[in-house]
């Protein structure tokens, strides 16, 4: 009898608890009780610094970072240093959150560190990062086009498969539109960071803002949303007013330049940006420069204007023979060169939202209806670029070799697979009749041109 009464009381309490939970507006999962959205980036030199940023709930305003040189032993308590971050509260559509960031400096080059973030009884797990060597040595990094939509269900697999296949990548580069609504957390940042999960805690991120990072909710603006700067720590070495949006990072023997092509700029500010870009290209004394910005140099989606978007930037890239430009925005894959041997323009897409292509004359390889990631292998005298599907299959590959006289030589890999030129889902609903009708003939002309 006592057992029956106890069971009745237990079930009643459980029912009452579940009803109470159901009435709450927001479900505080275990993830949100702990510090989360933890990620690495760089604000200063990768050789001797590491930026870390994270988020905590409204009632966790105090948070700290602990770190130490990594050891194989778990008994390193006496080596731990405690750092208080820069913290800021921000209310989004899903409530009030606290955002924290630390830029660890005066670190040793080529050294592995362990770190965690939190306070009292709510700490993250320990994770590791390794500072750059600062030397000229082979390494690789990952490049992603737009993730943007359906991040949790499908965009996540591009990030995860890329990292599983390349656990030794030194950083991940995102060419904008990481999310769909830059001013919202739900279905956006709340999906993006868990999609990469622990990878963001161990592999640094470099990202350039896309037009959707300038989209607060429904309205697209020319101002980057506050969540961009709250979520990331990037260099402040760009033109005034574009800090952490237009910037450069030097990793060993390469320079990565980010340009915010969605930023609100006057004619005078644009000119300042061009001067800044030329100086960034001209002054670098390392081996290779990569430039990333969100919008492809020309429209490529079938219903977009195919004209050159940024002629002043294009002229500078050609003048200084930038080997590779990494972009997105078009929701398809293309690779090619325009009016000079260099740069090679790459346009890619990591997420599931796809566009139909227009077969512009400068395209050397194209692809549609695929989720992709790119591996870029760097050595002193050669760059090797490999685009892979989420299944790990090579879709595109080429090398750029630097000769003894400094001249660059491009070579496409042999035996690449047949191009995937399948029209996107809902093709006939999304595009005008003329664009649909001319698709097959345009494709045939493109394939014929490549045979010549």
C-alpha positions in Angstrom: 0.0 0.0 0.0 2.8 2.4 0.9 4.5 1.6 -2.5 1.3 2.5 -4.3 0.9 5.8 -2.4 4.6 6.7 -3.1 4.1 5.9 -6.8 1.0 8.1 -6.9 2.8 11.0 -5.2 5.8 10.7 -7.6 3.6 10.6 -10.7 1.7 13.7 -9.5 4.9 15.6 -8.8 6.2 14.7 -12.3 3.0 15.8 -13.9 3.1 19.1 -12.1 6.7 19.6 -13.0 6.2 18.8 -16.7 3.2 21.2 -16.8 5.3 23.9 -15.3 8.0 23.3 -17.8 5.6 23.4 -20.7 4.3 26.8 -19.5 7.8 28.3 -19.7 8.5 30.5 -22.7 12.1 29.2 -23.1 13.5 25.8 -22.3 16.9 26.1 -20.6 18.7 23.1 -21.9 21.9 21.8 -20.3 23.9 23.5 -23.1 22.5 26.9 -22.2 23.1 26.4 -18.4 26.8 26.1 -19.2 28.9 28.6 -21.1 28.3 27.9 -24.8 28.9 29.2 -28.3 32.6 29.0 -27.4 34.9 29.7 -30.3 38.5 30.7 -31.2 39.5 33.5 -33.5 42.4 36.0 -33.8 42.4 39.7 -32.9 46.2 39.9 -32.9 49.2 37.7 -34.1 48.4 34.0 -34.3 52.0 33.3 -33.1 51.6 34.7 -29.6 47.9 35.3 -29.1 44.5 33.6 -29.1 41.1 35.2 -28.9 38.3 33.3 -27.2 34.6 34.3 -27.1 31.5 32.7 -25.5 28.0 33.3 -24.3 26.2 32.8 -20.9 22.6 33.1 -19.7 21.2 36.3 -18.2 21.8 35.1 -14.7 25.4 34.3 -15.4 26.8 37.8 -15.8 30.2 36.9 -14.3 32.4 34.5 -16.3 36.1 33.8 -16.5 38.7 32.1 -18.7 41.2 29.7 -17.2 44.2 28.5 -19.2 47.6 26.7 -18.9 50.2 25.2 -21.1 48.8 21.8 -22.1 50.1 18.7 -20.5 49.3 15.0 -20.9 48.7 14.9 -17.2 45.3 16.0 -15.9 46.9 17.4 -12.8 47.8 20.9 -13.9 45.8 22.9 -11.3 48.8 24.8 -10.0 49.6 26.0 -13.6 46.3 27.6 -14.3 45.9 31.4 -14.9 42.6 33.1 -14.4 41.6 35.9 -16.8 38.5 38.2 -16.5 37.0 38.9 -19.9 35.4 41.9 -21.5 31.6 41.3 -21.0 28.5 42.8 -22.5 24.8 42.1 -22.1 22.6 42.0 -25.2 18.9 41.3 -25.5 17.9 39.5 -28.7 14.6 38.0 -29.7 15.2 35.0 -27.5 16.0 36.9 -24.3 18.9 38.5 -22.6 22.4 37.0 -22.9 25.9 37.8 -21.7 28.7 37.8 -24.3 32.3 37.5 -23.1 35.7 37.7 -24.9 39.4 37.4 -24.0 42.4 38.1 -26.2 45.2 36.0 -24.6 48.5 37.6 -25.4 52.2 37.0 -24.8 51.8 33.3 -25.6 54.7 31.1 -26.8 54.8 30.3 -30.5 54.2 26.7 -31.6 52.8 25.8 -28.1 49.6 24.0 -27.2 47.4 25.4 -24.4 44.4 24.1 -22.6 41.5 26.4 -21.6 38.0 26.5 -20.3 35.4 29.2 -19.5 32.9 29.7 -16.8 32.4 30.5 -13.1 31.8 28.6 -9.8 30.1 25.3 -10.7 29.3 26.1 -14.3 32.4 25.6 -16.4 32.9 24.4 -19.9 35.0 21.4 -20.7 38.7 21.9 -21.2 39.7 22.4 -24.8 43.0 23.0 -26.6 44.5 25.4 -29.1 48.0 25.7 -30.6 49.7 28.9 -31.5 51.2 29.4 -34.9 54.9 28.7 -35.4 55.6 31.9 -37.3 57.8 29.9 -39.6 57.5 29.0 -43.3 56.2 25.5 -43.2 53.4 23.5 -44.9 49.9 23.6 -43.5 46.3 23.7 -44.6 43.1 25.5 -43.8 39.4 25.0 -44.7 37.2 27.4 -46.7 33.4 27.4 -46.7 30.9 29.2 -48.8 27.4 30.2 -47.4 26.0 27.9 -44.7 23.1 30.3 -44.1 19.9 28.2 -44.1 18.7 24.9 -42.5 22.0 25.0 -40.5 21.1 22.5 -37.9 19.6 19.9 -40.2 21.9 20.1 -43.2 24.5 22.9 -43.0 26.0 21.1 -40.0 27.2 18.1 -42.1 29.5 20.3 -44.3 31.2 21.7 -41.2 31.5 18.3 -39.5 32.6 16.3 -42.4 35.3 18.9 -43.3 36.7 18.8 -39.8 36.6 15.0 -39.5 38.5 14.7 -42.8 40.9 17.5 -41.8 41.5 17.5 -38.0 44.9 19.2 -38.5 43.4 22.3 -40.3 44.9 25.4 -38.8 41.8 27.5 -39.2 38.4 27.6 -40.9 37.6 30.5 -43.3 33.9 31.4 -43.9 33.2 33.7 -46.9 30.1 35.3 -45.4 26.4 34.4 -44.8 27.2 32.0 -42.0 23.5 32.5 -41.0 20.3 33.8 -42.6 19.2 36.5 -40.2 22.3 38.1 -38.5 20.2 39.9 -35.9 18.4 36.8 -34.6 19.6 33.9 -32.5 16.9 31.3 -33.1 17.4 29.3 -36.3 20.6 31.3 -36.8 23.5 31.7 -34.3 21.8 29.2 -32.0 22.1 26.7 -34.8 25.4 27.8 -36.4 27.7 27.4 -33.3 26.3 24.0 -32.2 26.6 22.8 -35.8 30.4 23.0 -35.5 30.3 22.3 -31.8 33.7 21.4 -30.3 35.4 22.2 -33.6 34.9 25.9 -33.0 36.5 25.5 -29.6 39.7 23.9 -31.0 40.1 25.4 -34.5 40.2 29.2 -35.0 37.7 30.9 -37.3 38.3 33.6 -39.8 35.1 35.1 -41.3 34.1 38.0 -43.5 30.6 39.4 -43.2 28.0 38.7 -45.8 24.8 40.6 -46.6 22.9 38.3 -44.2 25.2 39.4 -41.3 23.8 42.8 -42.2 20.2 41.6 -41.9 18.9 42.3 -38.5 15.5 40.5 -38.7 13.5 40.9 -41.9 15.1 44.1 -43.1 18.6 44.1 -44.7 20.7 47.1 -43.7 24.2 48.3 -44.5 25.1 48.2 -40.8 26.5 44.9 -39.6 24.4 43.5 -36.8 25.6 43.8 -33.2 25.8 40.0 -32.9 28.7 39.9 -35.3 31.0 41.8 -33.0 29.6 40.1 -29.9 30.2 36.7 -31.3 33.7 37.2 -32.9 37.0 38.9 -32.1 38.8 39.9 -35.3 41.6 42.4 -35.9 40.9 46.2 -35.8 43.6 47.0 -38.4 41.1 47.9 -41.2 39.8 51.3 -42.3 38.1 53.4 -39.7 34.6 52.3 -39.1 35.2 48.8 -40.5 37.1 47.3 -37.6 36.6 43.5 -37.4 34.8 43.5 -40.8 37.6 44.6 -43.2 40.9 43.5 -41.8 43.9 41.2 -42.4 45.5 38.4 -40.5 49.0 37.1 -41.1 49.4 33.4 -40.4 53.0 32.1 -40.9 53.8 32.9 -44.5 50.4 34.0 -45.7 48.1 37.0 -45.4 44.3 36.6 -45.3 42.5 39.9 -46.2 38.8 40.2 -45.4 36.7 42.9 -47.2 33.2 43.7 -46.1 31.4 44.2 -49.4 28.1 44.8 -47.7 29.2 47.7 -45.6 27.6 51.1 -45.8 30.2 53.4 -47.3 30.3 56.9 -48.8 32.4 57.5 -51.9 35.2 58.8 -49.7 35.1 55.8 -47.5 35.2 53.4 -50.5 38.3 55.3 -51.7 39.9 54.9 -48.3 39.2 51.2 -48.4 40.8 50.9 -51.9 43.9 52.7 -50.5 43.9 50.4 -47.5 43.6 47.3 -49.6 46.5 48.4 -51.9 48.7 49.0 -48.9 47.8 45.6 -47.4 48.7 43.9 -50.7 51.8 45.9 -51.4 53.4 45.8 -48.0 53.1 42.1 -47.2 56.5 40.4 -47.6 55.4 36.8 -47.1 54.7 34.1 -49.7 51.0 34.2 -50.4 47.9 36.4 -50.1 44.3 35.3 -50.0 41.5 37.7 -50.3 38.0 36.8 -49.1 34.8 38.8 -49.4 31.2 37.6 -49.6 29.8 38.7 -53.0 31.3 36.9 -56.0 33.1 39.3 -58.3 30.2 38.9 -60.8 26.7 37.7 -60.5 26.4 33.9 -61.2 23.0 32.9 -60.1 20.7 32.6 -63.1 18.5 35.5 -62.2 21.3 37.9 -61.2 23.2 40.7 -63.1 26.4 39.1 -64.5 28.3 42.4 -64.5 31.5 43.0 -62.5 30.4 44.2 -59.0 33.7 45.7 -57.8 35.8 46.9 -60.7 38.2 48.9 -58.4 38.9 45.9 -56.2 39.3 43.6 -59.3 41.9 46.0 -60.7 44.0 45.9 -57.5 43.7 42.1 -57.3 45.0 41.7 -60.8 47.7 44.4 -60.4 49.2 42.5 -57.4 48.5 39.1 -58.9 46.6 37.8 -55.9 46.6 34.0 -56.4 43.2 33.2 -55.0 40.0 35.0 -54.1 37.5 33.1 -51.9 33.8 34.1 -52.0 30.2 33.0 -51.7 26.8 34.6 -52.1 25.7 32.8 -55.3 24.7 29.5 -53.7 26.5 27.4 -56.3 30.1 26.5 -57.2 32.3 28.2 -59.8 36.0 28.6 -60.3 37.7 30.6 -63.0 39.8 33.6 -64.1 38.6 36.8 -65.7 40.8 39.3 -67.6 44.2 38.1 -66.2 45.9 34.9 -65.3 45.4 35.7 -61.6 43.5 35.8 -59.4 41.6 32.5 -59.5 38.1 33.3 -58.3 36.4 30.6 -56.2 32.7 30.7 -55.4 31.4 28.0 -53.1 28.4 26.9 -51.0 28.4 24.8 -47.9 24.6 24.9 -47.0 21.6 23.3 -48.7 20.1 26.4 -50.3 21.1 26.3 -53.9 20.7 28.5 -57.0 20.6 27.7 -60.7 23.7 28.9 -62.6 24.2 31.2 -65.6 27.1 30.1 -67.6 29.3 33.2 -67.8 32.3 33.2 -70.2 35.0 33.3 -67.5 33.9 30.1 -65.7 36.4 27.2 -66.0 34.5 24.8 -63.7 31.0 24.9 -62.3 28.7 22.9 -60.1 25.2 23.0 -58.7 23.0 21.1 -56.3 25.9 20.1 -54.0 27.2 20.9 -50.5 30.9 21.5 -50.6 33.9 22.4 -48.5 37.4 23.2 -49.7 40.9 22.2 -48.4 43.7 24.7 -49.2 47.2 23.3 -48.7 50.0 25.9 -48.4 53.7 25.5 -48.8 56.5 27.9 -49.7 56.3 27.5 -53.5 52.9 25.9 -54.1 49.2 26.2 -53.2 46.9 23.2 -53.7 43.2 23.7 -53.7 40.7 20.8 -53.4 36.9 21.2 -53.4 35.1 18.2 -51.9 31.5 17.2 -51.5 30.2 16.4 -48.1 30.8 12.7 -49.0 34.5 13.5 -49.3 34.6 13.1 -53.0 36.9 15.4 -55.0 34.9 17.7 -57.2 37.5 20.3 -58.2 41.3 20.7 -57.7 44.2 22.8 -59.0 47.6 24.0 -58.0 49.3 27.4 -58.2 53.1 27.1 -58.3 55.6 29.9 -57.8 58.6 29.6 -60.1 62.1 30.7 -59.2 61.5 34.0 -61.0 58.4 34.7 -58.9 55.9 34.0 -61.8 52.8 32.0 -60.9 51.7 28.9 -62.9 48.2 27.5 -62.7 47.4 23.8 -63.4 44.1 22.1 -63.1 44.1 18.6 -61.7 43.6 15.8 -64.3 40.6 13.4 -64.3 38.2 15.6 -62.5 34.6 14.1 -62.4 31.8 15.2 -64.7 30.4 18.5 -63.7 27.2 18.5 -61.7 24.9 20.9 -63.5 21.6 19.8 -62.3 19.0 22.6 -61.9 18.2 23.3 -58.3 15.1 22.1 -56.5 11.9 24.0 -57.5 13.8 25.4 -60.5 10.6 25.9 -62.6 8.9 27.7 -59.7 11.7 30.1 -58.8 12.9 31.3 -62.2 11.3 33.2 -65.1 10.2 31.1 -68.1 12.9 32.5 -70.4 15.6 31.6 -67.9 14.2 28.1 -67.6 13.7 27.6 -71.3 17.3 28.7 -72.2 19.0 26.6 -69.5 19.8 23.5 -71.5 21.0 25.5 -74.5 23.2 27.7 -72.3 24.6 24.6 -70.6 25.4 23.0 -74.0 27.3 26.2 -75.1 29.3 26.2 -71.9 30.3 22.6 -72.3 31.2 23.1 -76.0 33.3 26.1 -75.1 35.3 24.0 -72.6 36.1 21.4 -75.4 37.8 24.0 -77.6 
